[in-house]
C-alpha cells in the first residue's frame, strides 16, 4: 500500500492539494493557492517533486506558477509565455503544463490559447514557443472550439525522445517525429465538423477572423496513452471515442456500447493495458448525461466493450458537467480514480473505478485534477 497519495485540484478560485494515506479514506486539504486565479491545470513533476500550475487571471493574465515545497510557497516565471509584440497574437490563457521526460531534466512544456506549444529548459523560468507548429500549412484555418482555440494535450513518447503529440481544439491531433522541427496532422478515421455551424459557433469563428471550413474542424477533447504500448492511444473527440494503434496514423471508432459519445475526460490505467474510463454526455449543447444519471464507463479491452459503473454515483437529477482535465488516476495499488465536476463535487474510487464515494462536495468549480503517489 502506498505511503501517501496526493490530489491536485485546479479550480476557478485557485489550486488545492489533498493528501491521504494509502487507504484514501480521509483527506487533508490545503489551499486555495493563487486565490483569484483560474487554475486550468495543476500537476506534479515526478522528477524533482515540483508542482506546476497553469494559472489564468482576468486582470494579470496567464502565468505558470511553481512550488518546490509542496505548496508552501509559489513563484511565477521570470518571463511568462508571451508572443512577440509584432506577431499579431495576444496570449489569452494557459491550458496545460507537462513535465518533460526523465531524460530531459529541467524541461517543461505548456499549451496555450491561441493554440501554441511552449518549452522551458530551466524549470519554468523562461519559455520559448515552438514556431514550427505555428508554421503548419493548416494553421491559418485552425478552428476554435467553444472554449477557444487551445492546445490542451501534450503527449511525450517515453520510448522516443524525438516523438511527441499535441491536441488542439478544434484543429486536430498533431505529431512530430523529429523533436518539434516538423509537425503532421493525423486525422484518418476521425469525423470532421458540420457544414453549417450554429449561431454561437459562427460568432466564435468571427471573433477569430476565421472563415469556417468543416474540413478543418477536427475537435480533439483529450487523449490518453495505453499502459503497454505508447503507439496505442485513446481519444475523446467531439464526435465520439476513438483508438489508434499506430501513433495516430489512423483512428477507429470505439464508441459502440456507450449510450452517448460526446464527452471530455478520458484516462487510462497506468499498469493494466486496455483499461480506460470515459464519462459520456449527450452533446456539445447539453454537456451532461441526457438521462440525469451520472455514470462512468469502463473498458478493459481497449474500448472493444464498455460497461457502466454507478455504485456510489448519483443516478437521479445528476446533470453534472466534467471538463477535459477533470479526471485522474493516482498510480497506487489498487488504483485510485478521481472525477471532479463543475458543481464542485469531487468523487473518488479506491478500487479501479468499480465503486465511488464523495471526497468533497463543496469545492469551487473543478477545472482540472491530477493524482500521484508521493
C-alpha positions as CSV (number, residue, x, y, z in Angstrom):
1,X,0.0,0.0,0.0
2,X,1.3,3.5,-0.9
3,X,2.5,5.7,1.9
4,X,0.9,8.9,0.7
5,X,-1.5,9.9,-2.1
6,X,-1.9,13.5,-3.3
7,X,-4.6,15.1,-5.4
8,X,-4.0,18.3,-7.2
9,X,-7.3,20.2,-8.0
10,X,-7.4,23.3,-10.1
11,X,-10.5,25.4,-9.6
12,X,-11.7,28.8,-10.7
13,X,-10.8,30.1,-7.2
14,X,-7.2,28.7,-7.0
15,X,-5.5,25.4,-6.6
16,X,-5.9,22.8,-3.8
17,X,-3.7,19.9,-2.7
18,X,-5.4,17.0,-0.9
19,X,-3.3,14.3,0.8
20,X,-4.2,11.0,2.3
21,X,-2.5,7.8,3.4
22,X,-2.7,4.7,1.2
23,X,-6.2,3.8,2.4
24,X,-7.6,7.1,1.0
25,X,-10.4,7.2,3.5
26,X,-9.7,10.6,4.9
27,X,-8.1,13.6,3.1
28,X,-6.3,16.7,4.4
29,X,-6.8,19.8,2.2
30,X,-4.5,22.7,1.7
31,X,-5.3,25.8,-0.3
32,X,-6.6,27.6,-2.2
33,X,-3.3,28.7,-3.7
34,X,-3.2,31.7,-6.0
35,X,-6.6,32.9,-4.9
36,X,-8.4,34.7,-7.6
37,X,-6.8,32.7,-10.4
38,X,-8.5,30.0,-12.5
39,X,-6.2,27.0,-12.4
40,X,-6.7,25.3,-15.8
41,X,-4.1,22.6,-14.9
42,X,-2.1,21.6,-11.9
43,X,0.4,18.8,-11.9
44,X,3.3,17.2,-10.0
45,X,6.7,16.8,-11.6
46,X,7.9,13.4,-10.5
47,X,11.5,14.1,-11.3
48,X,12.0,16.6,-8.5
49,X,8.7,17.0,-6.7
50,X,7.9,20.4,-8.0
51,X,4.2,21.4,-8.6
52,X,3.2,23.5,-11.6
53,X,0.0,25.4,-12.3
54,X,-1.3,26.9,-15.5
55,X,-2.9,29.9,-13.8
56,X,-5.1,32.5,-15.5
57,X,-6.2,35.8,-14.1
58,X,-8.7,38.2,-15.7
59,X,-6.5,41.2,-14.9
60,X,-2.9,39.9,-14.6
61,X,-3.2,37.4,-17.5
62,X,-1.8,33.8,-17.7
63,X,1.1,32.7,-15.6
64,X,3.0,29.5,-14.9
65,X,3.4,29.0,-11.1
66,X,5.8,26.6,-9.5
67,X,6.2,25.4,-5.9
68,X,9.3,23.4,-4.7
69,X,8.0,22.9,-1.2
70,X,4.7,21.2,-1.8
71,X,2.6,24.3,-2.0
72,X,4.0,26.3,0.9
73,X,5.3,29.0,-1.4
74,X,4.9,29.7,-5.1
75,X,6.9,31.6,-7.7
76,X,5.9,32.6,-11.3
77,X,8.1,32.6,-14.4
78,X,10.7,35.3,-14.8
79,X,9.5,35.6,-18.5
80,X,6.0,34.2,-19.0
81,X,4.9,32.6,-22.2
82,X,4.2,35.6,-24.4
83,X,4.0,36.2,-28.2
84,X,6.3,38.8,-29.8
85,X,4.7,42.3,-29.9
86,X,4.6,42.3,-33.7
87,X,3.2,38.8,-34.0
88,X,-0.5,40.0,-34.1
89,X,-1.3,37.4,-31.4
90,X,-2.3,38.0,-27.8
91,X,-1.8,35.4,-25.1
92,X,-5.2,34.6,-23.7
93,X,-4.9,31.5,-21.4
94,X,-2.6,28.7,-20.4
95,X,-4.3,25.3,-20.6
96,X,-1.8,22.6,-19.8
97,X,1.6,22.1,-18.2
98,X,3.6,18.9,-18.9
99,X,6.8,18.0,-17.2
100,X,9.4,16.7,-19.6
101,X,10.9,13.2,-19.7
102,X,13.4,11.8,-17.2
103,X,16.0,12.1,-20.0
104,X,15.4,15.9,-20.2
105,X,15.9,17.4,-16.7
106,X,14.5,21.0,-16.3
107,X,12.3,20.7,-19.4
108,X,8.7,21.7,-19.1
109,X,6.1,22.1,-21.8
110,X,3.0,24.2,-21.8
111,X,0.0,24.5,-24.1
112,X,-1.8,27.8,-24.5
113,X,-4.6,29.8,-26.2
114,X,-4.4,30.9,-29.0
115,X,-3.1,27.4,-29.8
116,X,0.6,27.3,-29.2
117,X,3.2,25.0,-27.7
118,X,5.9,26.4,-25.4
119,X,9.0,24.9,-23.9
120,X,11.1,25.8,-20.9
121,X,14.6,24.4,-20.3
122,X,15.0,26.0,-16.9
123,X,12.1,24.5,-14.9
124,X,9.7,27.2,-16.0
125,X,11.7,30.3,-15.5
126,X,11.7,31.3,-19.2
127,X,9.8,30.0,-22.2
128,X,10.2,29.7,-26.0
129,X,7.4,29.0,-28.5
130,X,7.7,26.1,-30.9
131,X,7.5,28.1,-34.2
132,X,7.3,25.1,-36.4
133,X,3.9,24.1,-35.1
134,X,2.7,27.6,-36.0
135,X,4.1,27.2,-39.5
136,X,2.0,24.1,-40.2
137,X,0.2,24.7,-43.5
138,X,-3.2,24.3,-41.9
139,X,-2.6,26.9,-39.3
140,X,-4.4,29.8,-41.0
141,X,-7.6,27.7,-41.0
142,X,-7.4,26.3,-37.4
143,X,-10.9,26.4,-36.0
144,X,-11.6,27.3,-32.3
145,X,-13.8,25.1,-30.1
146,X,-16.4,26.6,-27.8
147,X,-13.7,27.2,-25.2
148,X,-11.4,28.9,-27.7
149,X,-8.5,27.8,-29.9
150,X,-6.5,26.0,-27.3
151,X,-3.6,23.5,-27.2
152,X,-4.7,21.3,-24.2
153,X,-3.0,17.9,-24.6
154,X,0.8,17.2,-24.7
155,X,1.9,13.5,-25.1
156,X,5.6,12.7,-24.8
157,X,6.6,9.3,-26.2
158,X,8.6,7.6,-23.4
159,X,10.3,5.3,-26.0
160,X,11.5,8.1,-28.4
161,X,12.7,11.5,-27.3
162,X,12.0,12.9,-30.7
163,X,8.3,11.9,-30.8
164,X,5.5,13.9,-29.2
165,X,1.9,14.7,-30.0
166,X,-0.4,17.6,-29.2
167,X,-4.2,18.0,-29.2
168,X,-5.7,21.3,-30.4
169,X,-9.4,22.2,-30.1
170,X,-10.6,22.3,-32.7
171,X,-7.7,22.0,-35.2
172,X,-6.7,18.3,-34.5
173,X,-4.1,15.9,-33.4
174,X,-0.5,16.8,-34.5
175,X,2.6,14.6,-34.2
176,X,6.3,15.3,-34.5
177,X,9.0,12.6,-35.0
178,X,11.9,15.0,-35.2
179,X,11.8,16.8,-31.8
180,X,9.4,19.5,-33.0
181,X,11.2,20.5,-36.2
182,X,8.2,19.5,-38.3
183,X,4.6,18.5,-37.5
184,X,2.0,16.3,-39.2
185,X,-1.7,16.3,-38.6
186,X,-3.1,12.8,-38.1
187,X,-6.9,12.6,-38.7
188,X,-7.5,9.5,-40.8
189,X,-10.7,7.9,-39.4
190,X,-11.8,10.9,-37.4
191,X,-15.0,12.9,-38.1
192,X,-15.0,16.4,-39.3
193,X,-17.2,19.4,-38.5
194,X,-20.7,20.2,-39.6
195,X,-21.4,22.0,-42.8
196,X,-23.4,24.7,-41.0
197,X,-22.1,25.9,-37.7
198,X,-24.5,27.0,-35.0
199,X,-25.1,30.8,-34.5
200,X,-22.9,30.6,-31.3
201,X,-20.1,28.8,-33.2
202,X,-20.3,31.3,-36.1
203,X,-19.9,34.1,-33.5
204,X,-16.7,32.4,-32.2
205,X,-15.3,31.9,-35.6
206,X,-16.0,35.6,-36.5
207,X,-14.2,36.7,-33.3
208,X,-11.0,34.9,-34.5
209,X,-11.4,36.2,-38.1
210,X,-11.9,32.7,-39.5
211,X,-13.9,31.7,-42.4
212,X,-15.3,28.3,-41.3
213,X,-14.3,25.2,-43.3
214,X,-15.8,22.0,-42.0
215,X,-12.8,20.0,-43.4
216,X,-10.6,21.9,-40.9
217,X,-12.9,21.3,-37.9
218,X,-11.3,18.4,-36.0
219,X,-12.2,18.9,-32.4
220,X,-10.0,16.8,-30.1
221,X,-11.1,16.9,-26.5
222,X,-8.5,14.7,-24.8
223,X,-6.1,11.9,-25.5
224,X,-4.6,9.2,-23.2
225,X,-1.9,6.5,-23.7
226,X,-2.2,2.8,-23.2
227,X,-0.1,1.3,-20.4
228,X,1.6,-1.3,-22.6
229,X,2.2,0.5,-25.9
230,X,2.7,4.2,-26.5
231,X,1.5,3.7,-30.1
232,X,-1.9,2.7,-28.7
233,X,-3.8,5.9,-27.7
234,X,-7.4,6.7,-26.9
235,X,-9.2,9.9,-27.8
236,X,-12.4,11.6,-26.6
237,X,-13.4,13.6,-29.7
238,X,-16.3,15.9,-30.1
239,X,-17.7,13.3,-32.4
240,X,-17.0,10.1,-30.4
241,X,-14.4,7.9,-28.8
242,X,-11.5,6.6,-30.9
243,X,-8.4,4.5,-30.8
244,X,-5.2,4.4,-32.7
245,X,-2.7,1.6,-32.7
246,X,0.0,3.5,-34.7
247,X,0.7,6.8,-33.0
248,X,-2.3,8.5,-34.7
249,X,-1.6,7.4,-38.3
250,X,-5.2,6.1,-38.3
251,X,-8.1,6.1,-35.9
252,X,-11.0,3.7,-35.3
253,X,-14.3,4.3,-33.6
254,X,-14.7,2.5,-30.3
255,X,-17.9,4.2,-29.2
256,X,-20.1,1.1,-29.7
257,X,-21.6,0.2,-26.3
258,X,-21.6,3.8,-25.0
259,X,-25.1,5.4,-24.5
260,X,-23.7,8.7,-25.8
261,X,-20.4,9.5,-27.3
262,X,-19.8,13.2,-26.6
263,X,-17.6,13.9,-23.6
264,X,-14.4,15.5,-22.4
265,X,-12.2,13.5,-20.0
266,X,-10.6,10.1,-20.8
267,X,-8.0,8.4,-18.7
268,X,-6.1,5.1,-18.9
269,X,-4.8,2.7,-16.3
270,X,-1.0,3.2,-15.9
271,X,-0.4,-0.5,-15.1
272,X,-3.1,-2.5,-16.9
273,X,-3.1,-2.4,-20.7
274,X,-6.5,-1.8,-22.3
275,X,-8.2,-0.3,-19.3
276,X,-9.8,3.1,-19.8
277,X,-12.6,5.3,-18.4
278,X,-14.9,7.9,-20.0
279,X,-17.9,9.9,-19.0
280,X,-20.5,10.1,-21.8
281,X,-22.5,13.3,-22.4
282,X,-25.4,14.0,-24.7
283,X,-23.9,16.7,-26.9
284,X,-21.9,19.9,-27.0
285,X,-25.1,21.8,-26.5
286,X,-26.0,19.8,-23.4
287,X,-22.8,18.8,-21.6
288,X,-24.2,16.2,-19.3
289,X,-25.9,12.8,-19.4
290,X,-29.3,13.1,-21.1
291,X,-30.9,10.8,-18.5
292,X,-29.6,12.7,-15.5
293,X,-27.7,9.6,-14.3
294,X,-24.0,10.3,-13.6
295,X,-22.2,7.2,-14.9
296,X,-18.6,6.4,-15.5
297,X,-18.0,3.9,-18.3
298,X,-15.1,1.5,-18.1
299,X,-13.4,-0.7,-20.7
300,X,-10.9,-3.4,-20.0
301,X,-10.3,-4.5,-23.6
302,X,-9.1,-1.2,-25.3
303,X,-12.6,0.0,-26.0
304,X,-14.0,-3.1,-27.7
305,X,-16.7,-3.2,-25.0
306,X,-17.9,-0.9,-22.2
307,X,-19.8,-1.2,-19.0
308,X,-21.4,1.4,-16.8
309,X,-20.2,1.9,-13.2
310,X,-22.8,3.5,-11.0
311,X,-22.1,2.3,-7.4
312,X,-21.9,5.4,-5.2
313,X,-22.6,7.9,-8.0
314,X,-25.9,9.9,-8.2
315,X,-28.4,8.4,-10.6
316,X,-31.3,10.9,-10.5
317,X,-31.3,14.5,-11.5
318,X,-27.5,14.5,-11.7
319,X,-26.8,16.7,-14.6
320,X,-23.2,17.1,-13.8
321,X,-20.5,18.6,-16.2
322,X,-17.0,17.3,-16.3
323,X,-14.2,19.1,-18.2
324,X,-11.3,17.6,-20.2
325,X,-8.8,17.8,-17.4
326,X,-11.1,16.8,-14.6
327,X,-10.4,13.0,-14.3
328,X,-7.2,11.4,-13.0
329,X,-5.7,8.2,-11.7
330,X,-3.1,8.0,-8.8
331,X,-0.8,5.1,-9.7
332,X,-1.4,3.3,-6.3
333,X,-2.3,-0.3,-5.8
334,X,-5.3,-0.8,-6.1
335,X,-5.6,2.1,-8.5
336,X,-7.5,5.2,-7.4
337,X,-9.6,7.0,-9.9
338,X,-11.0,10.5,-9.4
339,X,-13.6,12.8,-11.1
340,X,-14.2,16.5,-10.4
341,X,-17.3,18.4,-11.6
342,X,-18.2,22.0,-12.4
343,X,-20.6,21.8,-9.4
344,X,-17.6,21.4,-7.1
345,X,-18.1,17.8,-6.2
346,X,-15.1,15.5,-6.2
347,X,-15.7,11.8,-6.5
348,X,-13.1,9.1,-5.7
349,X,-12.7,5.4,-6.2
350,X,-10.1,3.2,-4.5
351,X,-11.0,0.0,-6.4
352,X,-10.1,1.0,-10.0
353,X,-13.4,2.7,-10.6
354,X,-15.7,-0.1,-9.5
355,X,-17.3,1.8,-6.7
356,X,-17.3,5.5,-5.8
357,X,-17.7,7.9,-2.9
358,X,-17.8,11.6,-2.4
359,X,-14.4,13.0,-1.4
360,X,-15.6,16.7,-1.2
361,X,-18.9,18.2,-2.1
362,X,-18.4,22.0,-2.0
363,X,-15.2,22.9,-3.8
364,X,-15.3,25.7,-6.4
365,X,-15.9,24.5,-9.9
366,X,-13.2,21.9,-10.6
367,X,-11.3,22.7,-13.8
368,X,-8.6,20.0,-13.5
369,X,-7.4,17.0,-11.5
370,X,-4.2,15.2,-11.2
371,X,-3.2,12.5,-8.7
372,X,0.0,10.8,-7.7
373,X,1.8,8.6,-5.1
374,X,4.2,10.9,-3.3
